[in-house]
Amino acid sequence: METNNNKYSRNYSKEEAYLKAQKRIKNIKGFYWHAFWYVAVNIFILAMIIPNTHGNIWNLGVFSTPLFWGIGLAFHGLSVFGKNIIFGKAWEDRKIQEYMDKDKKHWE
């Protein structure tokens, strides 16, 4: 028979996993809204600026907003999706196995 302590810890971990997933979804949605507004606003800004450049569009003033906002958007994307790109769960599992194999001779 299951003890009450195990029952509560399982419910707690389910709720914790749910809240973590909910936070992850909120972060992903936030990034997509950021990307949407980046595209929408920059189309508007460029549509307003480019006709007034008289053919000289290749200067920093024309593309400064998309450039610097794009850098910010890239960092936002890395904060949302980049956590698992380099040091994700697969990397963690490989490193754990590597160190366990290396130390195996000490515990046999």
C-alpha positions, 0 to 999 in steps of 0.5 A: 500500500502506498504511503501518504508521503509518496502520494503527496510527493508524486502530486507535488512533482506533477504540479511542479512539472505542470507549472514548469511547462506552463512557464516554458509555454509562456516564454515561447509565446512571449518570443513569438509575439516579440518576433511578430512585433519586430516584423510588423513595426520594422516593415512600417518603419522601413516603409516610412524611411526608404521613400525619403532616402532618395536612393541612398538607403545604404546607411546605418540610419535606415537600418539601425532599428531593425539591426539593434532590435534584431540583436535584442530579438536574437538574445531573446530567442537564445534565452528561450530556445538556446538553453537546450542547444548547447547544454541540453539534456542529451549533453548532460546525459553524455557527460554523466556517462563519461564521468561514470565510465571514467570513475568506474574503476574506483567503485568496482 
